[in-house]
């Protein structure tokens, strides 16, 4: 592990960072690889204080509810902030009203966890190509937690 020297401008941007994530990326020769550094502050972290799961995870499996269909849960995953994904979903054409996040599970393997949860709840899925399930919220949360123990 090497030392990272930060210039004055960058120091001002990251002075409140509590932790960082280094992501190895391929680079053009003569470099064999480089690292992308992502800084996280308490502000970003505190927006997920109600979440569960792996605190080292950078991905999320979430449950959304729509006020016009509270009996249907949308269970999905994102590698971004859940709030960003919800805004994107709510902007889609044909969405009347807004989805509300009711549960978030932090994970290192969001896509695999989402797939496992969808498979576990397959008989309750309302359409094979959609992420909507007619299932109780507590049951869905329990399935996410159980599968989360496997997929981290």
C-alpha positions in Angstrom: 0.0 0.0 0.0 1.4 3.4 -1.0 0.9 6.9 0.4 -1.5 9.2 -1.4 -0.4 12.9 -1.6 -3.3 15.3 -1.9 -3.0 18.8 -3.3 -4.6 21.7 -1.4 -7.8 21.9 -3.6 -8.5 18.2 -3.1 -7.9 18.4 0.6 -10.6 21.0 0.9 -13.0 18.6 -0.9 -12.3 15.5 1.2 -11.5 17.0 4.7 -14.8 15.6 6.1 -14.2 12.1 4.6 -14.6 9.4 7.2 -13.5 6.5 5.0 -12.6 5.8 1.4 -13.1 3.0 -1.1 -10.3 2.1 -3.5 -11.4 0.5 -6.8 -8.8 -1.0 -9.0 -9.2 -0.2 -12.7 -7.4 -1.1 -15.9 -5.2 1.6 -17.2 -3.4 2.3 -20.5 0.3 1.4 -20.8 2.7 2.1 -19.3 0.5 1.7 -16.2 -1.0 -1.7 -15.6 -3.7 -0.5 -13.3 -4.9 2.6 -11.4 -7.2 3.1 -8.4 -10.4 5.1 -8.3 -10.8 6.7 -4.9 -14.3 7.3 -3.6 -14.7 9.4 -0.5 -17.6 9.1 1.9 -18.7 11.7 4.5 -21.1 11.4 7.4 -23.7 13.3 5.4 -23.9 10.5 2.8 -23.5 7.8 5.3 -26.2 9.2 7.6 -28.8 9.1 4.9 -28.7 5.3 5.3 -28.9 4.9 9.1 -32.1 2.9 8.8 -30.5 0.3 6.5 -29.3 -3.1 7.4 -26.7 -5.5 5.9 -23.0 -5.4 5.3 -21.6 -2.1 6.4 -18.7 -2.5 3.9 -21.2 -2.9 1.0 -21.5 -0.4 -1.8 -24.7 -1.7 -3.3 -28.2 -1.9 -2.1 -31.3 -4.2 -2.4 -34.3 -2.1 -1.6 -38.1 -2.3 -1.2 -40.2 0.4 -2.7 -44.0 1.0 -2.1 -46.3 3.0 -4.4 -49.1 4.8 -2.6 -51.7 3.7 -5.2 -50.7 0.0 -4.8 -49.5 -0.5 -1.2 -50.1 -4.3 -1.5 -47.3 -4.5 -4.2 -43.7 -4.2 -3.3 -41.0 -3.3 -5.9 -37.8 -5.1 -4.9 -34.7 -4.0 -6.8 -31.0 -3.3 -6.5 -28.8 -0.4 -7.2 -25.0 0.3 -7.1 -25.8 4.0 -6.5 -27.6 5.8 -3.7 -31.1 4.4 -3.2 -32.5 8.0 -3.3 -31.0 8.5 -6.8 -32.5 5.3 -8.0 -35.9 6.2 -6.6 -35.9 9.6 -8.3 -35.0 7.9 -11.6 -37.9 5.4 -11.3 -40.3 8.2 -10.3 -39.4 10.3 -13.4 -40.3 7.4 -15.7 -43.2 7.9 -18.1 -46.4 6.2 -16.9 -45.5 6.4 -13.2 -48.4 8.1 -11.4 -47.4 9.3 -8.0 -44.1 8.4 -6.4 -42.5 5.3 -5.0 -41.3 5.5 -1.4 -38.4 3.4 -0.1 -39.4 1.4 2.9 -36.4 -0.9 3.4 -32.7 -0.9 2.3 -30.2 -3.6 2.7 -26.5 -2.8 2.1 -24.5 -5.5 0.3 -21.4 -6.3 -1.6 -23.3 -8.4 -4.2 -26.4 -6.5 -5.1 -27.2 -8.2 -8.4 -26.8 -11.7 -7.0 -28.8 -10.9 -3.8 -31.6 -9.3 -5.9 -31.7 -12.4 -8.1 -31.8 -14.8 -5.1 -34.6 -12.8 -3.5 -36.6 -12.7 -6.8 -36.1 -16.5 -7.1 -37.3 -17.1 -3.5 -40.4 -14.9 -4.1 -41.0 -16.1 -7.7 -44.5 -17.5 -7.0 -45.5 -14.1 -5.6 -44.3 -12.1 -8.6 -47.1 -10.4 -10.5 -45.3 -10.3 -13.9 -42.2 -12.3 -15.0 -40.4 -9.2 -16.4 -41.2 -6.9 -13.5 -39.8 -6.4 -10.0 -43.2 -6.3 -8.3 -44.3 -8.8 -5.8 -47.6 -9.3 -3.9 -46.1 -10.2 -0.6 -46.1 -8.8 2.9 -43.4 -6.3 3.8 -42.1 -8.3 6.8 -41.9 -11.5 4.7 -40.0 -9.6 1.9 -37.6 -8.2 4.5 -37.0 -11.6 6.1 -36.2 -13.1 2.7 -33.7 -10.3 1.9 -32.0 -10.7 5.3 -31.8 -14.5 4.9 -30.4 -14.3 1.4 -28.2 -11.4 2.5 -26.5 -13.8 4.9 -25.5 -15.9 1.9 -24.6 -13.2 -0.6 -23.2 -10.6 1.8 
